[in-house]
Structure formats: C-alpha cells, structure tokens
Amino acid sequence: MTQNETHTMKAIIVDDEALARQGLALRLADIAEVDVVQQCANGEEAIAAIIEHEPDIVFLDIQMPGMTGFELIQEVQADILPMVIFVTAYDAFAIDAFNVHAIDYLLKPVEVDRLEAAIVKAKQNKAQQIAVGEKQRLMDLVVSITGKSAAAIAELLDSDEELVEHADRLAIKDGSSITFVPVRDIDWIDAAGDYMCVHVKGETHIMRTTMKELEAKLDPLIFQRVHRSTIVNLERVEKVSSHINGEFHLTLSCGGSLKMSRSYKEKVKHFF
C-alpha cells in the first residue's frame, strides 16, 4: 500500500499470537486509511517498533507474556505514544483501557464494522491533534511577533469583536487582463515607488497600490513587514543570519535573500 501522509495512518500490530496478528493484518489491508508497517510478538518488539516507525496507531493485545499491554503503555514516553486500540479476547479490561485513554476496545475475533468504527475514531482524534498543534504553533508565532502574552492573545481571539477577513488571492491587473494570485503562493513583496512587486514562484507581478493597503489584505500570522518596503511570507523563511551592524538577512526557500532592518528584529524571535 502506498503511504500517503495526508490520508494514511501508520500502524503496528502487537499480539503474542501469530494467527491473531495475521488475521487483523488481513482485515486492515482492506482499509485504505491504515498502513501496517510492522507486526510485533511482544512488548519489547513493540517499543522498538514505536521508536523506529513513530506510528499513528498501535493495535495492542492486553494479555501477553513478559509485558502486558498496560505495562507497555507505561514504558513508552508520552510524547511518542501513538493512539492505542486494544484488541483482546476479554472484556474485563474495558474500563482500565479507557482509563489510559485508549481510542477503542475491540474484542476478538474482530468484526469488520467495529474495526472500521475504531479507525474512524482514530482519524478524528488525529485531526484534532493536528488542529491543536497548529493552533499552538500559530499562538507562539503571534506572541513572538506582537510581544503580547498568550493570555492576552487568547482573550482577543475569544472576544466578540468582528474578525478581519484576509484575502485568499490577489487580483493583479496587467493591461486589459487580470491575474489571480493565491496569497499562499507569494514569497515576498517589495515596494518600487508607487507600485508593489509581488514575487510568486519565480515570477514578479506589479500592483499599483500602497504598502499599507496591501498589508491590510494579508494575514499577519503569515505575512510580516521586515523592512520599511518589504513584506515576507514567514512560511518561506528557512534561515535567519545576524550581522554585526544589528541587521538580519533572511534566506527564503525559493532562493531569495532579504534584508531585515534592526527596527523589525523582534519579529524573528520565533525562528531562534
């Protein structure tokens, strides 16, 4: 099965019974969202597999010789512990399983509809984890750019004030034609007199507008002024180099290099 990072979740199966492992693997082979990267016969193998593969899910038997499923969870560091779906022949451990925040609890022999339902739960949980992580990353970025506390930013976001909607694309007029440029594709923007040069994937588009007007259309979480006449897409910055005179040079993923004036140096704290 081809691994697709967007839609496919990596999984390992942990069970001391070979037939149980093989049977579950066969059922999972028919579920496109799951890619079984390894089968493990005991807890020690499972811990090594978790460290090596960093799976999204572990299908875990509870009663195994040497190390039970619960003991395995205690041995794995919380920051690398994948989502756990218990697969066992006994229902007596269900309460304990959910006390350790298991995604689901499946009884052997595993029914296909129950397995698919567990996968749906895992997908929802993963999506929530990604959303929480992204929100925290953006919060850290806003805090570093604005200098406000996280609490102050959170209060602002939770307020009833109308939020500004930022443009998803720019309409750039060139003679009698108009080019629509997706904002996310912009690398950086600089001013040239009464015009703005919008640099996108190796091309430069010219807009007749002011820096202030254009800046107001862009999401400040992504685009920031780094010079009196330059706006950069923060997602394109790969390297920040400081110089003796207090200035910074930003190296972009597109190959460009921009100078940041000293008055804007606070805006790059989140890169260090």
C-alpha positions as CSV (number, residue, x, y, z in Angstrom):
1,M,0.0,0.0,0.0
2,T,1.4,3.4,-0.9
3,Q,2.0,5.6,2.2
4,N,0.1,8.9,1.9
5,E,0.9,11.2,4.8
6,T,-2.3,13.1,4.4
7,H,-4.8,10.2,4.4
8,T,-3.0,7.1,5.7
9,M,-2.2,6.3,9.3
10,K,0.8,4.1,10.0
11,A,0.0,1.3,12.4
12,I,1.7,-1.6,14.2
13,I,0.0,-4.8,15.5
14,V,1.1,-6.2,18.8
15,D,0.0,-9.7,19.8
16,D,1.8,-12.8,21.0
17,E,-0.5,-15.0,18.9
18,A,0.7,-15.2,15.3
19,L,-2.7,-16.1,13.9
20,A,-4.3,-13.1,15.7
21,R,-1.7,-10.8,14.2
22,Q,-2.2,-12.2,10.7
23,G,-6.0,-12.1,10.9
24,L,-6.0,-8.4,12.0
25,A,-3.5,-7.5,9.3
26,L,-5.7,-9.1,6.6
27,R,-8.7,-7.0,7.8
28,L,-6.7,-3.8,7.9
29,A,-5.3,-4.5,4.4
30,D,-8.8,-3.7,3.1
31,I,-8.9,-0.3,4.9
32,A,-7.2,2.3,2.8
33,E,-6.6,4.7,5.7
34,V,-4.3,2.3,7.5
35,D,-0.8,1.1,6.6
36,V,0.5,-1.7,8.8
37,V,4.3,-1.1,9.0
38,Q,5.2,-3.9,11.4
39,Q,3.8,-6.8,13.4
40,C,5.2,-7.5,16.9
41,A,5.0,-10.6,19.0
42,N,5.8,-9.0,22.4
43,G,6.2,-5.7,24.3
44,E,9.9,-5.3,23.7
45,E,9.5,-5.6,19.9
46,A,6.6,-3.1,20.1
47,I,8.6,-0.5,21.9
48,A,11.4,-0.7,19.4
49,A,8.9,-0.5,16.5
50,I,7.2,2.5,18.0
51,I,10.6,4.3,18.3
52,E,11.6,3.3,14.8
53,H,8.4,4.0,12.9
54,E,6.6,6.6,15.0
55,P,3.2,5.0,14.1
56,D,-0.1,6.8,14.5
57,I,-1.9,3.7,15.9
58,V,-0.9,0.6,17.8
59,F,-3.3,-2.3,17.8
60,L,-2.5,-3.8,21.2
61,D,-3.3,-7.1,22.9
62,I,-3.5,-6.8,26.7
63,Q,-2.6,-10.2,28.0
64,M,0.8,-11.1,26.7
65,P,3.7,-13.0,28.4
66,G,6.6,-10.9,29.7
67,M,4.9,-7.5,29.3
68,T,1.1,-6.8,29.3
69,G,-0.4,-4.1,27.0
70,F,-0.9,-1.8,30.0
71,E,2.8,-2.2,31.1
72,L,3.9,-1.5,27.5
73,I,2.0,1.9,27.6
74,Q,3.7,2.8,30.8
75,E,7.1,2.0,29.3
76,V,6.6,4.3,26.3
77,Q,7.3,8.0,26.7
78,A,4.1,10.0,26.5
79,D,5.4,12.3,23.7
80,I,5.9,9.4,21.3
81,L,3.0,7.1,22.4
82,P,0.7,6.5,19.4
83,M,-3.1,6.2,19.6
84,V,-4.0,2.9,21.2
85,I,-6.7,0.5,20.1
86,F,-6.9,-2.5,22.4
87,V,-7.6,-5.9,20.8
88,T,-8.3,-8.6,23.3
89,A,-10.3,-11.8,23.9
90,Y,-11.6,-10.5,27.2
91,D,-14.0,-7.6,28.0
92,A,-13.0,-7.4,31.7
93,F,-10.3,-4.8,31.0
94,A,-12.5,-2.3,29.1
95,I,-12.7,0.2,32.0
96,D,-8.9,0.1,32.5
97,A,-8.4,0.5,28.8
98,F,-10.3,3.7,28.6
99,N,-8.7,5.0,31.8
100,V,-5.5,5.1,29.8
101,H,-7.3,7.0,27.1
102,A,-7.5,4.2,24.5
103,I,-9.2,5.1,21.3
104,D,-11.3,2.0,21.3
105,Y,-11.5,-1.6,22.7
106,L,-12.1,-4.4,20.3
107,L,-13.0,-8.0,21.2
108,K,-11.5,-11.0,19.3
109,P,-12.5,-12.1,16.8
110,V,-12.6,-8.6,15.5
111,E,-15.7,-7.7,13.5
112,V,-15.1,-5.6,10.4
113,D,-17.7,-3.0,11.2
114,R,-16.3,-2.5,14.7
115,L,-12.8,-2.2,13.3
116,E,-13.9,0.4,10.8
117,A,-15.6,2.4,13.5
118,A,-12.4,2.3,15.6
119,I,-10.5,3.7,12.6
120,V,-13.0,6.5,12.2
121,K,-12.4,7.4,15.8
122,A,-8.7,7.3,15.3
123,K,-8.9,9.6,12.2
124,Q,-11.0,12.1,14.2
125,N,-8.6,12.0,17.1
126,K,-5.6,12.6,14.8
127,A,-7.3,15.5,13.0
128,Q,-8.0,17.1,16.4
129,Q,-4.3,16.6,17.5
130,I,-3.1,18.3,14.3
131,A,-5.6,21.2,14.8
132,V,-4.4,21.7,18.4
133,G,-0.8,21.6,17.4
134,E,-1.3,24.1,14.6
135,K,-3.2,26.4,16.8
136,Q,-0.4,26.3,19.4
137,R,2.2,27.0,16.7
138,L,0.3,30.0,15.5
139,M,-0.2,31.2,19.0
140,D,3.5,31.1,19.7
141,L,4.2,32.9,16.5
142,V,1.7,35.7,17.3
143,V,3.1,36.0,20.8
144,S,6.7,36.4,19.4
145,I,5.6,38.9,16.8
146,T,3.4,41.1,18.9
147,G,5.1,40.8,22.3
148,K,1.7,40.3,23.9
149,S,1.2,37.4,26.3
150,A,-0.5,34.2,25.3
151,A,-3.4,35.0,27.7
152,A,-3.9,38.4,26.0
153,I,-3.9,36.9,22.6
154,A,-6.4,34.2,23.6
155,E,-8.7,36.8,25.2
156,L,-8.6,38.8,21.9
157,L,-9.4,35.7,19.9
158,D,-12.3,34.8,22.2
159,S,-13.8,38.3,22.1
160,D,-16.9,39.2,20.2
161,E,-15.1,41.7,18.1
162,E,-15.5,41.3,14.4
163,L,-12.5,39.5,12.9
164,V,-10.9,40.9,9.8
165,E,-11.2,38.6,6.8
166,H,-8.0,38.4,4.8
167,A,-7.7,37.8,1.1
168,D,-7.2,34.3,-0.2
169,R,-5.9,35.7,-3.5
170,L,-4.9,39.0,-5.1
171,A,-6.3,40.3,-8.3
172,I,-3.4,41.9,-10.2
173,K,-4.3,43.9,-13.3
174,D,-1.9,43.9,-16.2
175,G,-3.2,46.0,-19.1
176,S,-6.5,44.5,-20.1
177,S,-6.1,41.2,-18.2
178,I,-6.3,40.3,-14.6
179,T,-4.2,37.6,-12.9
180,F,-5.4,36.0,-9.7
181,V,-2.5,35.1,-7.5
182,P,-3.2,32.7,-4.5
183,V,-1.9,34.5,-1.4
184,R,-0.2,31.4,0.0
185,D,2.0,31.2,-3.2
186,I,3.5,34.6,-2.5
187,D,7.2,34.5,-1.4
188,W,7.7,38.2,-0.6
189,I,6.6,41.7,-1.7
190,D,8.6,44.8,-2.0
191,A,7.9,48.4,-2.9
192,A,9.0,50.2,-6.0
193,G,7.8,53.8,-6.0
194,D,4.0,53.8,-6.3
195,Y,4.0,50.1,-7.2
196,M,4.3,46.8,-5.3
197,C,6.3,43.9,-6.7
198,V,4.7,40.6,-5.7
199,H,7.2,37.8,-6.1
200,V,5.5,34.4,-6.7
201,K,7.2,31.2,-7.7
202,G,10.0,32.9,-9.7
203,E,7.7,35.5,-11.3
204,T,7.1,39.1,-10.4
205,H,3.7,40.7,-10.6
206,I,3.3,44.5,-10.4
207,M,0.4,46.1,-8.5
208,R,-0.4,49.7,-8.3
209,T,-1.2,50.1,-4.5
210,T,0.4,51.2,-1.3
211,M,2.3,49.0,1.2
212,K,-0.3,49.9,3.8
213,E,-3.2,48.9,1.7
214,L,-1.6,45.6,0.6
215,E,-0.5,44.8,4.1
216,A,-4.1,45.2,5.4
217,K,-5.2,42.4,3.0
218,L,-2.7,39.9,4.2
219,D,-2.9,37.6,7.2
220,P,-0.4,38.9,9.8
221,L,0.1,35.4,11.1
222,I,1.7,34.6,7.7
223,F,2.9,37.9,6.2
224,Q,5.0,40.4,8.2
225,R,6.8,43.6,7.3
226,V,10.6,43.0,7.8
227,H,11.7,46.3,6.3
228,R,10.0,49.6,5.5
229,S,9.5,48.5,1.9
230,T,9.4,44.7,2.3
231,I,6.8,42.1,3.4
232,V,7.8,38.4,3.6
233,N,5.8,35.2,3.8
234,L,7.1,33.8,7.1
235,E,6.5,30.2,5.9
236,R,9.2,30.8,3.3
237,V,11.9,31.7,5.7
238,E,14.5,28.9,6.1
239,K,17.4,30.7,7.7
240,V,18.0,33.9,9.7
241,S,21.5,35.3,9.8
242,S,22.6,38.2,12.0
243,H,25.2,40.8,11.2
244,I,27.5,42.9,13.2
245,N,25.5,46.1,12.4
246,G,22.4,44.6,14.0
247,E,20.6,43.8,10.8
248,F,19.4,40.3,9.8
249,H,19.4,38.6,6.4
250,L,16.5,36.2,5.7
251,T,17.1,33.2,3.4
252,L,13.9,32.0,1.7
253,S,13.1,28.5,0.5
254,C,12.7,30.0,-3.0
255,G,16.3,31.0,-3.0
256,G,15.8,34.7,-2.3
257,S,17.6,36.7,0.3
258,L,16.0,39.7,2.1
259,K,17.4,42.2,4.5
260,M,15.6,42.9,7.7
261,S,16.2,46.3,9.3
262,R,17.0,46.5,13.0
263,S,13.7,48.0,13.9
264,Y,12.0,44.8,12.9
265,K,14.3,42.3,14.6
266,E,11.7,41.4,17.3
267,K,9.7,39.8,14.5
268,V,12.2,37.0,14.0
269,K,12.4,35.8,17.6
270,H,10.3,32.7,16.8
271,F,13.0,31.5,14.4
272,F,15.6,31.0,17.1
